[in-house]
Amino acid sequence: MRKRQLGKTGLEVSELALGTWGLSGDAYGSVPDIEVDRTIDRAVALGITLFDTADVYGEGGAMERKLGKRLPAQRTVVATKLGTNLDSYPEKSFTSEYLYMAFERSQERLKRDCVDIVLLHNPSLKSFDDDETFGLLKRLKDEARIRAWGVAAGNYAVAERAIERGCDVLEMAYNCFFFRDVKRLGLKLRSEGVALFARSVLSYGLLAGHWTSEREFYPPDHRADRWNAEELKRRVEQLDALRACVGGPAPTMRSVALRYVLQNERVSAAVLGPRNSTQLDQLVRDAGRMPPYLAPPTMAKLEAGLLANGVTGE
Ligand SMILES: NC(=O)c1ccc[n+]([C@@H]2O[C@H](COP(=O)([O-])OP(=O)(O)OC[C@H]3O[C@@H](n4cnc5c(N)ncnc54)[C@H](OP(=O)(O)O)[C@@H]3O)[C@@H](O)[C@H]2O)c1
């Protein structure tokens, strides 16, 4: 498994990370417990060293608890997200008091004296005005209770503000249908030494190219609310751009999509979202092992195809 530097943090992690939202059952529907265990263990066996979670993935922090139980702590890096208080309204809370309480609970579930990376979980722009929040993150870092902090950012403005506040890591959606925010941030990421976790690399499964335009989703699968029938049809048609690039080292559309993300050297890790160990194996196999993930002519063909198919990247 190839490794990449995490910006200025001094950490080095596998360029493929295991995300645990899908495994939690909250996002796409339930996953048997035994399959969750198998997928985490398989990730470790494959050499994945970065694991992405949140205190709200699974009931009562179930995914953090799983990772705490199954990961070899010395050989793995965990990034968890805090700032969602399911017992309050509004649910988002980034005050230093709340975050500290949430941090201690995560620390216990993850069974780590030092929680490697803490990310603020989808904060609003206004949350950045509270100096005490960032004072707390600095103190936790000074006391070696975290190694780095960052922000899971929902849009460009939040990401930009997080960089201004001195974050070490940004986690953002990045894939060949949704690339504009990350492309705009590119130079800033580099000059400030900010690591980038690219998530939703398959655009919630769409880019694997297995769906017909009539595909339907049902709650609690979050995709039930994501696209209306017309939008889904348009998206499925736009997949022609990826289909045209399948071949050679990229034998599937999933492979083209994953390699597009890995080809960007600003990406520190692609956060995968498998729902079982078979999907994980497919993703690792399709990702390739080293640059060029997509040869320059294929990348040029893909970008031209996306443009021709009306993909705007947002
Ligand atoms: N705000 C945030 O911080 C945030 C938000 C979203 C995600 N994340 C993190 O990023 C991770 C990944 O996010 P995501 O769920 O959006 O990722 P994604 O990779 O875009 O989508 C995951 C979905 O793709 C499909 N898939 C996965 N492997 C496949 C394979 N081998 N072949 C075909 N289809 C496959 C599965 O859906 P099917 O049911 O169709 O098989 C799966 O549920 C999450 O687990 C989480 O850790 C963070």
The ligand as an SDF file (V2000), in Angstrom:
LIG
                    3D

 48 52  0  0  0  0  0  0  0  0999 V2000
  -19.0900   15.0760    6.2080 N   0  0  0  0  0  0  0  0  0  0  0  0
  -18.2400   14.1060    6.2990 C   0  0  0  0  0  0  0  0  0  0  0  0
  -17.3130   14.1930    7.0460 O   0  0  0  0  0  0  0  0  0  0  0  0
  -18.3860   12.8670    5.4660 C   0  0  0  0  0  0  0  0  0  0  0  0
  -19.4640   12.7480    4.5730 C   0  0  0  0  0  0  0  0  0  0  0  0
  -19.5550   11.5920    3.7860 C   0  0  0  0  0  0  0  0  0  0  0  0
  -18.5960   10.6150    3.9240 C   0  0  0  0  0  0  0  0  0  0  0  0
  -17.5720   10.7470    4.8170 N   0  0  0  0  0  0  0  0  0  0  0  0
  -16.5500    9.6740    4.9850 C   0  0  0  0  0  0  0  0  0  0  0  0
  -16.1630    9.1640    3.7280 O   0  0  0  0  0  0  0  0  0  0  0  0
  -16.4660    7.7660    3.6420 C   0  0  0  0  0  0  0  0  0  0  0  0
  -16.9100    7.4220    2.2460 C   0  0  0  0  0  0  0  0  0  0  0  0
  -18.0120    8.2470    1.9050 O   0  0  0  0  0  0  0  0  0  0  0  0
  -19.1700    7.8450    0.9110 P   0  0  0  0  0  0  0  0  0  0  0  0
  -20.0600    6.8340    1.5500 O   0  0  0  0  0  0  0  0  0  0  0  0
  -19.7790    9.1070    0.4070 O   0  0  0  0  0  0  0  0  0  0  0  0
  -18.2740    7.1170   -0.2330 O   0  0  0  0  0  0  0  0  0  0  0  0
  -18.4790    6.6660   -1.7310 P   0  0  0  0  0  0  0  0  0  0  0  0
  -17.3050    5.8040   -2.0130 O   0  0  0  0  0  0  0  0  0  0  0  0
  -18.7040    7.8050   -2.6630 O   0  0  0  0  0  0  0  0  0  0  0  0
  -19.8350    5.8140   -1.7270 O   0  0  0  0  0  0  0  0  0  0  0  0
  -19.9670    4.6470   -0.9870 C   0  0  0  0  0  0  0  0  0  0  0  0
  -20.9740    3.7400   -1.6840 C   0  0  0  0  0  0  0  0  0  0  0  0
  -20.4340    3.3260   -2.9070 O   0  0  0  0  0  0  0  0  0  0  0  0
  -20.8190    1.9940   -3.1850 C   0  0  0  0  0  0  0  0  0  0  0  0
  -19.5990    1.1990   -3.3180 N   0  0  0  0  0  0  0  0  0  0  0  0
  -18.5660    1.0930   -2.4480 C   0  0  0  0  0  0  0  0  0  0  0  0
  -17.6670    0.2140   -2.8950 N   0  0  0  0  0  0  0  0  0  0  0  0
  -18.1240   -0.2490   -4.0660 C   0  0  0  0  0  0  0  0  0  0  0  0
  -17.6550   -1.2030   -5.0060 C   0  0  0  0  0  0  0  0  0  0  0  0
  -16.5080   -1.8510   -4.8030 N   0  0  0  0  0  0  0  0  0  0  0  0
  -18.3870   -1.4100   -6.1220 N   0  0  0  0  0  0  0  0  0  0  0  0
  -19.5630   -0.7690   -6.3350 C   0  0  0  0  0  0  0  0  0  0  0  0
  -20.0760    0.1310   -5.4640 N   0  0  0  0  0  0  0  0  0  0  0  0
  -19.3660    0.3750   -4.3450 C   0  0  0  0  0  0  0  0  0  0  0  0
  -21.6350    1.5020   -1.9870 C   0  0  0  0  0  0  0  0  0  0  0  0
  -23.0200    1.6850   -2.2750 O   0  0  0  0  0  0  0  0  0  0  0  0
  -23.9890    0.5110   -2.7850 P   0  0  0  0  0  0  0  0  0  0  0  0
  -25.0130    0.4200   -1.7220 O   0  0  0  0  0  0  0  0  0  0  0  0
  -24.5220    1.0600   -4.0590 O   0  0  0  0  0  0  0  0  0  0  0  0
  -23.1650   -0.7320   -2.9430 O   0  0  0  0  0  0  0  0  0  0  0  0
  -21.2370    2.4640   -0.9000 C   0  0  0  0  0  0  0  0  0  0  0  0
  -22.2100    2.6540    0.0740 O   0  0  0  0  0  0  0  0  0  0  0  0
  -17.5390    7.5400    4.7060 C   0  0  0  0  0  0  0  0  0  0  0  0
  -17.5820    6.2060    5.1510 O   0  0  0  0  0  0  0  0  0  0  0  0
  -17.0890    8.4780    5.7830 C   0  0  0  0  0  0  0  0  0  0  0  0
  -16.0360    7.8870    6.5380 O   0  0  0  0  0  0  0  0  0  0  0  0
  -17.4500   11.8670    5.5740 C   0  0  0  0  0  0  0  0  0  0  0  0
  1  2  1  0
  2  3  2  0
  2  4  1  0
  4  5  1  0
  4 48  2  0
  5  6  2  0
  6  7  1  0
  7  8  2  0
  8  9  1  0
  8 48  1  0
  9 10  1  0
  9 46  1  0
 10 11  1  0
 11 12  1  0
 11 44  1  0
 12 13  1  0
 13 14  1  0
 14 15  2  0
 14 16  1  0
 14 17  1  0
 17 18  1  0
 18 19  2  0
 18 20  1  0
 18 21  1  0
 21 22  1  0
 22 23  1  0
 23 24  1  0
 23 42  1  0
 24 25  1  0
 25 26  1  0
 25 36  1  0
 26 27  1  0
 26 35  1  0
 27 28  2  0
 28 29  1  0
 29 30  1  0
 29 35  2  0
 30 31  1  0
 30 32  2  0
 32 33  1  0
 33 34  2  0
 34 35  1  0
 36 37  1  0
 36 42  1  0
 37 38  1  0
 38 39  2  0
 38 40  1  0
 38 41  1  0
 42 43  1  0
 44 45  1  0
 44 46  1  0
 46 47  1  0
M  CHG  2   8   1  16  -1
M  END
$$$$
